[in-house]
Amino acid sequence: MSPAKKRARTYDPARTRTAVLAQLENVREAVAGLTPEQLALPTRLGEWTVRELVAHIGMAVTAIGRSLDLPEPPKQDATLLDWPFATSASSSAIDDFTRGLAERHTDLEAYLAGVARDLVEQLDTHPGTRLLKTNAGALPLADYLVTRTVELVVHTDDLNAAVPGLAVPVDRQALAAATRLLADALAVKAPGGATEVRVPPYAVVQCVEGPRHTRGTPPNVVETDPLTWIRLATGRLTWPEAVAAARVSASGERADLGALLPLMS
């Protein structure tokens, strides 16, 4: 059994559904108030403007419908924890598709509202066990929906960073799922029990090869908040930057995670 399969945790499909729809609605409400000048602002995602970033947020959710339109794979050949490591392979195609969406959908609020309606219909129609062809392999719909929390939380943070004064709220359940998935991915990338990574209140994982502690305070401890962890895991923030800004605390000779990050980009 692979490390990913050993470490896989379960997620409540109903709570995941609620979280995805809630965060999509948070973004839609924020986009409704953006001016053309704000939509033209640059983002930290290469050459994308805010308009293209918003289009991509919708695209991340409509990926479910595009997969449902394909024939169902004969069997599951991937796990949820394979997904974070498979996201960079199609970056060029994603960029082209995103730019096309931004050009076609001039009313981004209406676009996101339509994305939400379609998602509700898809989730009402198909069981969570329905297999989807994804960039990581064949995954159940319920598992793939968990990955959408990562997309939504990460890109909501990108949106807030791009528009001065904007503070799109992040749904608590979406943040919890995204934090846990990326923390578990670290444990897969660096299996072991020498270091304890704490992201309260959502996740604690053991990772990194070396002596395993059995009780008491571990000799190597890393602790940070959920958004900082997500920024580190996705390359929005570097390890030295986080340490210098006191956004992460790290104690012990095996507590430097810089060489392991980011997990995805």
N, C-alpha and C positions, 0 to 999 in steps of 0.2 A: 504494500500500500504506500502511495506517495505521501510525502510530508503534508501536502495540501489536503489530502483526504483525511489524514489523521487529525488535523487541526481544525477542520471545517466545523463551524458552529451553525446553528439553525436560526432562522429569522422568521418571525410571524408574518405570513403573507398579508394579512389584513392590515397590520400596523405599517408594513412597508408600503402598501398601496396608499394608505392615508398620508404617509409622510411624503411620498412622491407628488401626489396631487396637491398637498398643502404647500410644498416648496415651489411647485410650478405656479400656483396661484400667487404666492408672494412675489415672484418675479413679474408675473403679468401685471399685477397692481402697480409695481414700481415702474415698469416700462410705459404704462399709460400716462405717467406724468413727465416723461422725458421730452425735452425739446429737440428739434432737429440739430441744434448745435451740440447738445449733449450726446446724441446718437452718433455724431461725427467725431467724438473724442477718441484718441488712441487708447489702446489697452496694453496690458503687459504680455499679450499673446501675439508677439511678432507684429505683423502689419494689420491685424484685425482692428477695426473700429468697434465702438460699442454696438453699433447696428449689427455687425457681423457676429459679435459675441452673443447677442440676444438670439439671432437666427440659429446659432450653433446650439444654444440651450434647448430650443425647440427641436432641433435635429436629434439631439441626444435622446429625447423621449420618443420621437417618431421612429427611431431605430427599432423599437418593439414592433410597430406595424409593418415595417419593411421586412423584418424577419418572419412575421406571421404570414406574409404574402408568399413566402418561399415554401417549398415542400418540407414537411417535417423530417428532420434527420432520423435515421433508423434507430440510433441509440445514443445515449449520452456518452461523450468521450472527453469531457472536461469538467472541472469543478469550479466553483465560484472563485476560489483563490488562484486559479490560473488567469483570471481576467486582468488583474492589475498589471501583469507582466506582458500582456499582449496588445496594449493600447497604442503603442508607438508605430506599429507596423504599417498602418493605413493612414498616417498623418497627411500625406500629400493628397490622397483622395478626399479626406475629410475637409481639407482646406478648400479645394475646388468646389465641393458640394455646398459648403457653408456660404461661400461667396455668391453662388447661384441663388441660394435661398434668400439671402439679403437683398438681392436685386429684384426678385420676384415678389416678395412680400413687403410692400411699402407700409402697410398697417401692421406693425409687429404685435400690438395688443390683440387684434383680431386673430392673428396667426397663432399666438399662444393659447387663446381661448379655444380655437379649433383643435389644437393639439391635445388639450385637456379633454375635450368632449370625445375625441377619437380614442384616447387612452381608456376612458371609462367604458366605452363600448367594447373595446378589445378585452379588457380584464373581466367584463361581465360575460363575454362570449366564450373565452378560452380558459381551461383549467390551468392552475399553476404548474401542473406536471407536463404541459405541452412543451415539447422540445423546440428550441430555436437555434438556428445557425448563427453563431456570433463570431467575432474576431478571435475569441479564445477557443472556439470549438462548440460542440452541441451542449447547450445548457437548458435546464428547465426555465420556463417563463418566470416562476417565482424567484429563482436565483438571479436571473438577469435583471429583474426589477430592483434588486438590492444594489446592483451596480449603478443604476440610475440615480440613487441617492448620492453617490460619489460625484457623478457628473453635475448634478444640480447644486450641491453644496460648494464644490470647487468653483464652479462658474458664477455662482452668486457672489462669492468672495471676490472673484475677478471683476465683477460688475461694480461692486462697492469700491474697489480700489481704483477703478477707472473714472468714476463720476464723483467729483468733490461734493461732499455733503450728503451723498446717497447712503442710506443705511437699510438695505433690504434685509428683513429679518430672516434668520435661518431656523427652520422647523427643528425642534428638539429631537424628534425621532429620526429625522433624516440625518442630522448631525451624528446621532448615536450610531446609526448603521454604517455611515461612511467611516467614522472613526474606528469602529471595530473591524471592518473589512480591511482597512489599510494597516492596522496594528497586527492583525493575523497574517497579512502578507509579509510583514517584516519577519515574523517568526518562521515563515516558510523560506524566505530568502537567506536567513541566518539562523538555522536551527541550533538549538542548544539551551542551556539553562544557567549560563553564567551571569546574564544581565536581565534585570527586570525593568520593563518599560511600562510606565504608568501614565495613563491619560484619563485622569478622573473627570467626570464620574463614570466614564463609559467603558474603559478597557484597561486590562493589565495583561501583558504577555511576557513569557520567558523566551530569550533568544541568545544567540552568540555562543560559540563553543568555548568550553572551559569548565572549571570546577562548578558543580551545581550545589547551591545552598539548599539546606533541608529545613531550617527553621530560623526565626528571627529576621533581622534586617539583612537583605542580600548585600554582598560586598560591592556590587555594581548596580547602580540605580539611575534611571533616566526618568524624569517627570516633566510633563508639559501639559498645556491646555489643548482641547480638541482642535480648535482652528489652527493653532501653531503646528500641531502634529500633521494636520492635513496639508498645510503649506509646505512643510518639510518633505512629506511623502510624495508630493506632486511637483516638487522643484520650484515652488513659488518663493521659497525661503531656503537659504543654505544653512548648514549646521553652524559654521562660524558666526554668521549673522544672528542666528537665534541665541547662541551662547552669549555673544557680546551684548545683546539687548536684554539679557536676563529673561528671555522667553522660554528657556529650557534650563533645567538643573541637571547636572550629570556628575556622579561621584563614582570613583573606582577606575581601575586601569583598563577595564573593558567597557566603559560607558561612553566612549566616543563613537557615535553612529555615523559620522561624516562619510566614511567610505561606503556605507550601505545605502545612502540616500542620494537622489530621490528613488522611490520605488517605481514610479510611473511619471510620464511627462506628456 
